[in-house]
């Protein structure tokens, strides 16, 4: 059984040609007319590894790169066809729809379907059936914003066509393509979050893993009104409980950021805080100071959109500012110029958990966080106060207390964004959040680029149940470490399908070698390698997030670990 769906799910889509043997082949169907979109003849200088010499060719090259990444991670004997074009889409000077994408058809109860009575996106259904179930149709439809950067559409911010993640204040098209191809491949539900109604009376395979912590039911176990309520259950209660994703969440999500109020006693305690993509990250020690409400003397005086007039009070303390019409970087820079040692941005709309602070400004050298409207109101009502902005090893940023990643479920419901994305509280930011963030992983390792999306694909059926995936091919054992977070030591585990030479090492987040753990031949079978948190010179390293990487012939994997002392 199949059904048309054509669901738009925010941002953008992808393509690929000449995929490696046994990998998925993703082919673009160019829907643009002569002289536009992918056929734009405007000259362009090669940039960031993209050799194209016209805008249109550079766009196609970016799609090629993104599809090569997904094609190398996934396997399918059925070619995936993506129809795409550039068109003017909704935008203003401060926000824009970068594009939209989704499956053209979905299918259920086909030969090879792992779960009966559930819709599967076309590309995944074809892979599982080992045949093109709807050969008359392409598999994914997408359109992209041709107006980006023009006056009235993110004025002056354009798509960046390089592969290296050096987009600066522009929008990284490669990340957008990876994101939207993710939607087309299966990272979205066919169920209406606004009404709770299934598509043609059947749930999506995606719904099988959407768990509401309040009622303890998955979306394919709920009534329509229950799903409708769950879709706006924005207090950290809608989670993804697929086993593969949950097991790998500690490798991609860091410790939670918190605002710990030290005084007054009546409100003392930990409050969740969103991280900033600019300025120094928080650590386990954090920054402590008195909290002082900012005053810029203009309009909404607490939004710090202009230079602060109470610099004497702010100097040496933590500034509390309200979210408003100007960029987060402007607010924090104004507070920094007034002498603040940290900044707390209080939301101006209800929501929980808090999202992060986006933007780019390399001149910002103080940490900043975002808190909810409710917590901001509480803090303002109890000034003077003293607080510490720091990391907390009690949980993962963007996951519930059981380590299950949170889904984006704001109130009110946001069509095209709600449910079919990770929550914005994830830190580091994830590829499949509802907005493309400037600090996404630009590692050459494809597994790092797509982060937890690959594990979600494992949950919904792209890989055989119970298998690990190493650069797109089945492996015998997933790379992992436990405990994580850890202190004073952890054990890294992996399994080899044959005797071979391996390289296992720990790096800091700047890519510097911290400790070489294995360099040589190991035998077939499981291996457990301990690391005690010391570097190659026998010195204890500082608490924080580190990367460990396993290299072997034709394969490379990396994961994050968190050390505390």
C-alpha positions in Angstrom: 0.0 0.0 0.0 1.3 3.5 -0.9 0.1 7.0 -0.5 1.2 10.5 -1.7 2.6 12.7 1.0 4.6 15.6 -0.3 5.2 16.9 3.2 7.4 20.0 3.5 9.7 19.9 6.6 11.8 23.1 6.7 15.1 24.0 5.1 16.5 21.9 2.2 17.3 18.7 0.2 20.1 16.8 -1.6 21.7 14.8 -4.4 24.5 12.5 -5.3 26.1 10.8 -8.3 28.7 8.1 -8.7 28.3 6.7 -5.2 30.8 4.0 -4.0 30.1 0.4 -4.7 27.4 -1.1 -2.5 26.5 2.4 -1.2 23.2 4.1 -1.8 23.0 6.1 -5.0 21.2 9.4 -4.8 20.4 11.2 -8.1 19.2 14.7 -8.5 16.4 15.5 -11.0 17.0 19.2 -11.9 13.6 20.9 -12.0 15.0 24.4 -12.7 14.6 26.2 -16.0 17.3 27.7 -18.1 19.5 30.3 -16.4 18.1 29.8 -12.9 18.8 27.7 -9.8 21.1 24.9 -10.7 21.5 26.4 -14.1 22.5 29.8 -13.0 25.4 30.9 -15.2 26.6 33.7 -12.9 30.4 33.4 -12.6 31.8 32.4 -9.2 35.3 31.8 -7.9 36.0 28.4 -6.5 35.6 28.3 -2.7 36.2 26.0 0.2 37.1 22.9 -1.9 34.2 23.5 -4.4 35.8 23.9 -7.9 32.7 25.2 -9.6 33.1 28.4 -11.6 29.4 29.3 -11.8 26.7 29.7 -9.1 24.7 26.9 -10.6 27.6 24.5 -10.8 28.7 25.2 -7.3 25.2 24.4 -6.1 25.2 21.1 -7.9 28.7 20.3 -6.5 27.5 21.0 -2.9 24.6 18.6 -3.5 27.1 16.0 -4.9 29.2 16.3 -1.8 26.2 16.0 0.6 24.8 13.0 -1.3 28.2 11.3 -1.3 28.2 11.7 2.5 24.8 10.1 2.9 25.4 7.6 0.1 28.5 6.4 1.9 26.7 5.9 5.1 23.6 4.2 3.8 23.1 1.0 1.7 20.4 0.4 -0.9 20.1 -1.4 -4.1 17.4 1.0 -5.4 18.5 4.4 -6.7 17.1 7.3 -4.7 15.7 10.1 -7.0 15.5 13.7 -5.7 13.7 16.3 -7.6 14.8 19.8 -6.7 14.6 23.5 -7.7 15.3 27.0 -6.5 12.3 29.3 -6.0 11.6 32.5 -4.0 10.4 31.3 -0.6 9.1 33.1 2.5 11.6 35.4 4.2 12.1 38.7 6.0 15.3 40.7 6.8 15.8 38.6 10.0 14.5 35.2 9.1 14.0 32.9 6.1 12.7 29.5 5.0 15.9 28.2 3.4 14.0 25.4 1.7 11.5 22.6 2.2 11.7 18.8 1.5 9.9 15.6 2.1 9.0 12.2 0.6 6.8 12.2 -2.5 5.2 9.0 -1.6 5.1 6.7 1.5 4.4 3.0 1.6 3.2 0.4 4.1 2.7 -3.4 4.4 5.0 -4.1 1.4 7.1 -7.3 1.2 10.0 -6.8 3.6 8.4 -4.2 5.8 9.7 -4.8 9.3 6.6 -3.4 11.1 3.1 -3.8 9.7 0.6 -1.0 9.4 3.2 1.8 9.5 4.2 4.2 6.7 7.8 4.3 5.5 9.3 7.1 3.4 9.8 6.1 -0.2 13.6 5.8 -0.1 13.5 3.6 3.0 10.6 1.5 1.8 12.3 0.8 -1.6 15.5 -0.2 0.3 13.6 -2.6 2.5 11.5 -4.0 -0.4 14.6 -4.2 -2.6 12.6 -2.8 -5.4 11.2 0.6 -6.5 7.7 0.4 -5.2 6.5 3.5 -7.2 8.7 3.6 -10.3 6.6 6.3 -11.9 7.5 8.8 -9.2 10.7 10.3 -7.8 11.3 9.7 -4.1 12.0 13.1 -2.6 10.8 16.6 -3.5 12.5 19.8 -2.5 12.7 23.5 -3.2 15.2 26.1 -2.1 15.1 29.8 -1.5 16.5 31.7 -4.5 16.0 35.0 -2.8 18.4 34.5 0.1 20.7 37.5 0.7 18.6 39.9 -1.3 17.0 43.0 0.3 14.2 41.7 2.6 15.5 38.2 2.7 18.2 37.8 5.3 19.8 40.9 3.9 23.3 40.3 2.8 23.5 36.7 4.1 23.9 34.2 1.3 24.4 30.5 0.9 28.0 29.5 1.3 29.1 26.9 -1.3 32.3 25.6 0.2 32.7 22.2 1.8 34.9 23.3 4.7 32.4 24.8 7.2 33.9 28.3 6.9 30.6 30.1 6.1 31.2 32.9 8.7 28.0 34.9 8.8 26.5 33.2 5.7 24.5 30.0 5.6 26.4 26.7 5.0 24.5 25.1 2.1 26.2 21.7 2.6 24.8 21.5 6.1 21.3 22.5 4.8 21.5 19.8 2.1 22.5 17.2 4.6 19.7 18.3 6.9 17.0 18.2 4.2 18.2 14.9 2.7 17.8 13.6 6.2 14.1 14.5 6.2 13.6 12.9 2.8 15.3 9.7 3.9 13.1 9.3 7.0 13.7 11.9 9.6 10.0 13.1 9.8 6.6 11.8 10.7 3.6 11.6 8.3 1.3 12.2 11.2 -0.2 15.7 11.7 1.1 17.2 14.9 -1.4 20.0 14.7 -4.4 17.7 14.7 -2.9 14.4 15.9 -4.4 12.6 12.9 -2.6 9.8 11.1 -2.1 9.9 7.4 -4.9 7.8 5.9 -5.5 6.2 9.4 -2.0 4.7 9.8 1.0 5.8 11.8 4.5 6.4 10.6 7.4 4.2 11.6 8.8 7.5 13.1 5.8 7.4 15.5 6.9 4.1 17.0 9.8 5.9 18.7 8.2 9.1 19.8 7.6 8.6 23.5 5.7 11.0 25.7 7.1 10.8 29.2 3.9 12.1 30.8 1.6 9.4 29.6 4.3 6.8 28.9 2.9 6.1 25.4 4.4 6.1 22.0 2.6 8.1 19.2 1.5 4.9 17.5 -0.3 3.9 20.8 -2.1 7.2 21.4 -5.4 8.7 20.3 -5.4 11.8 18.0 -6.1 14.2 20.9 -3.3 12.7 22.9 -0.9 13.2 20.1 -2.1 16.7 19.6 -1.4 17.5 23.2 2.0 15.7 23.1 3.1 17.8 20.1 3.1 20.9 22.3 4.4 19.2 25.5 7.5 21.4 25.5 8.6 20.7 29.1 11.2 18.1 28.0 8.6 15.3 27.8 8.6 14.2 24.2 11.6 12.1 23.5 13.1 9.6 21.0 13.5 6.2 22.7 15.1 4.2 19.9 17.9 2.0 21.4 20.6 2.9 18.9 20.1 6.6 19.3 19.9 6.4 23.1 23.0 4.4 23.3 25.0 6.9 21.2 23.6 10.1 22.7 26.5 10.5 25.2 28.9 10.5 22.2 27.3 13.5 20.6 25.6 15.4 23.5 27.7 17.2 26.1 26.8 17.9 29.8 23.9 20.1 30.5 24.5 23.8 30.9 22.9 25.3 34.0 22.5 28.6 35.8 23.0 27.7 39.5 21.5 30.3 41.7 23.6 30.6 44.9 21.4 33.2 46.5 18.9 34.3 47.7 18.0 31.0 49.4 14.4 31.1 48.3 15.3 30.4 44.6 18.6 28.7 45.1 19.3 25.7 42.8 20.0 24.6 39.3 18.1 26.0 36.3 18.6 24.6 32.7 20.4 27.0 30.4 20.9 27.0 26.6 24.5 27.3 25.3 25.8 30.0 23.0 27.5 29.2 19.7 29.8 32.2 20.2 32.2 33.0 23.0 33.9 30.5 25.3 32.0 27.4 26.3 31.1 26.7 29.9 33.1 24.3 31.9 32.5 22.5 35.1 33.9 25.3 37.2 32.0 28.1 35.4 31.8 31.8 36.2 30.3 33.1 39.4 29.1 36.6 40.1 26.3 38.8 41.2 23.4 39.1 38.7 22.6 42.6 37.6 19.7 43.6 35.3 21.0 45.4 32.2 19.8 48.9 31.3 20.4 50.5 27.9 18.1 53.5 28.5 16.3 53.0 25.2 12.9 51.4 24.4 12.9 48.1 26.2 15.7 49.1 28.4 16.6 45.6 29.5 17.2 44.1 26.0 20.8 45.4 25.8 20.3 46.3 22.1 22.2 49.6 22.7 25.2 50.5 24.8 24.4 50.0 28.6 24.1 53.0 30.7 24.5 51.1 34.0 28.1 50.0 33.3 29.3 50.7 36.8 26.8 48.2 38.2 27.4 45.6 35.4 31.2 45.8 35.6 32.6 42.6 37.2 29.2 40.9 37.4 26.9 38.8 35.3 24.5 40.8 33.2 20.8 39.7 32.9 19.2 40.8 29.7 15.9 40.2 27.9 15.6 38.6 24.5 14.4 41.2 22.0 14.7 42.4 18.4 18.5 42.6 18.1 20.9 39.7 17.6 22.2 37.7 20.7 25.7 38.7 19.8 24.9 42.4 20.0 23.4 41.9 23.5 26.4 40.0 24.8 28.9 42.3 23.2 27.2 45.4 24.8 27.3 43.7 28.2 31.0 42.7 27.6 31.8 46.3 26.7 30.3 47.3 30.0 32.6 44.9 31.9 30.3 41.9 32.4 32.0 38.6 33.1 29.0 36.6 31.8 25.5 37.1 30.4 22.1 35.5 31.0 19.5 36.0 28.3 16.0 35.6 29.5 13.4 34.5 26.9 10.5 36.8 26.0 8.2 33.9 25.1 7.2 30.8 27.1 9.0 27.6 26.4 11.1 24.9 28.1 13.8 23.6 27.9 15.7 26.7 26.7 17.3 26.8 23.3 20.8 28.1 22.6 22.1 31.5 21.5 23.0 31.6 17.8 25.3 33.9 16.0 29.0 34.5 15.2 31.3 37.1 16.8 34.9 36.1 17.4 35.4 39.2 19.6 33.2 37.9 22.3 35.3 36.5 25.1 32.8 36.0 27.9 30.3 33.1 28.3 26.6 33.5 27.9 23.5 31.4 28.3 19.8 31.5 27.6 17.1 30.7 30.2 13.3 30.4 29.9 10.8 33.2 30.4 9.6 31.6 33.6 13.1 31.3 35.1 13.9 34.8 34.0 10.8 36.2 35.7 11.7 34.3 38.9 15.3 35.7 38.8 14.2 39.3 38.2 11.7 39.1 41.0 14.5 38.0 43.4 17.3 40.4 42.7 19.9 41.0 44.0 21.1 37.4 43.3 24.3 35.5 42.9 24.7 32.8 40.3 27.2 30.4 38.6 27.0 29.6 34.9 28.5 26.2 34.4 28.2 22.7 33.1 26.5 20.0 35.0 27.3 16.3 34.7 23.9 15.3 36.0 22.5 14.9 32.5 23.0 15.5 28.8 22.2 18.8 27.0 19.2 18.0 24.9 18.1 14.7 26.6 15.8 13.7 29.4 17.0 12.3 32.7 17.2 8.8 31.1 19.4 10.0 28.3 16.7 9.9 25.6 17.1 12.8 23.1 14.4 15.4 23.2 12.2 16.2 20.2 11.2 19.8 19.2 7.7 20.3 20.7 7.1 24.0 21.3 3.8 25.6 22.3 2.3 26.8 20.1 2.8 24.2 17.4 5.2 25.2 14.6 4.2 23.7 11.3 7.2 22.3 9.3 9.4 22.3 12.4 7.6 20.7 15.4 8.2 17.0 16.1 10.4 16.2 13.1 13.5 17.7 14.6 15.7 17.3 17.6 15.1 19.9 20.3 17.0 23.2 20.3 18.4 22.5 23.8 20.9 20.0 22.3 24.5 20.9 22.9 26.7 20.7 20.8 24.1 21.5 18.2 22.8 18.7 16.1 22.3 18.6 12.3 18.5 17.9 12.5 17.5 20.8 14.8 14.9 23.1 13.3 17.5 25.7 12.4 20.9 25.4 10.8 23.5 26.5 13.4 26.9 28.0 12.6 28.7 25.6 15.0 27.7 22.3 13.4 30.4 19.6 13.2 32.6 20.2 10.1 34.7 17.1 10.7 35.8 15.1 7.6 34.4 12.1 9.3 30.8 11.5 7.8 29.7 10.0 11.0 30.5 13.2 12.9 28.8 15.4 10.3 25.4 13.7 10.6 25.8 13.0 14.3 22.7 11.2 15.8 20.8 11.2 12.6 22.5 8.0 11.5 21.5 6.3 14.8 17.9 7.4 14.3 18.1 5.8 10.8 19.3 2.6 12.5 16.2 2.7 14.7 13.7 3.1 11.9 15.2 0.3 9.7 17.9 1.6 7.5 20.3 -0.9 9.0 19.8 -4.5 10.2 18.6 -4.6 13.8 21.4 -4.9 16.3 24.3 -4.1 13.9 26.7 -1.3 14.2 27.5 0.8 11.1 31.1 1.8 10.2 31.2 4.4 7.4 28.1 2.9 5.8 28.9 -0.8 6.0 27.7 -3.3 8.7 30.2 -3.8 11.5 30.4 -6.3 14.3 30.5 -3.9 17.2 29.8 -0.3 17.8 32.6 2.0 19.1 31.6 3.2 22.6 32.9 4.0 26.0 31.5 3.6 29.5 31.0 5.2 31.8 30.4 8.5 30.0 30.7 11.1 31.6 33.5 9.5 33.6 35.9 10.2 36.4 38.6 9.0 36.9 38.7 6.4 34.1 36.6 5.0 31.3 36.8 2.0 29.0 36.6 2.2 25.2 35.1 -0.8 23.5 35.0 -2.0 19.9 35.0 -5.3 18.0 37.1 -6.3 14.9 35.8 -8.6 12.2 39.3 -9.7 11.4 42.9 -9.3 12.5 44.1 -5.9 11.4 46.2 -2.8 12.3 44.3 -0.1 14.2 45.0 3.3 15.6 43.0 4.5 18.7 43.8 7.9 20.2 42.2 10.7 22.2 42.1 14.3 21.0 41.0 17.6 22.4 38.3 19.5 20.6 40.9 21.5 18.7 42.2 18.3 17.1 45.4 18.1 19.2 46.6 14.7 20.2 46.1 14.0 23.9 46.9 10.3 24.3 47.7 7.5 21.9 46.0 4.4 23.2 46.7 1.8 20.5 48.9 1.8 17.5 49.5 -1.6 16.0 47.8 -4.9 15.1 45.0 -6.4 17.1 43.3 -9.7 16.7 39.8 -10.5 15.6 37.1 -10.1 18.3 36.1 -7.7 21.1 38.5 -5.2 22.6 38.4 -3.1 25.8 40.9 -0.2 26.1 41.0 1.8 29.3 41.9 5.5 29.5 42.6 7.1 32.9 42.4 10.7 31.8 46.1 11.3 31.5 48.0 12.6 28.4 51.0 11.2 26.6 53.4 12.8 29.2 51.6 11.3 32.1 49.8 14.5 33.2 46.2 14.6 34.2 44.1 16.5 31.6 41.5 19.0 32.6 37.8 18.2 32.9 35.9 18.7 29.7 34.8 17.1 26.4 37.3 15.1 24.3 37.2 13.1 21.1 38.4 9.5 20.7 39.0 8.1 17.2 39.4 4.6 15.9 41.2 4.2 12.6 41.6 1.0 10.6 41.9 -0.1 7.0 39.2 1.7 5.0 37.3 2.8 8.1 37.4 5.6 10.7 35.0 6.3 13.6 35.0 8.9 16.3 33.0 9.6 19.4 32.9 12.2 22.2 33.6 11.5 25.9 33.3 13.7 28.9 35.9 13.8 31.7 35.3 15.3 35.2 37.6 15.5 38.1 
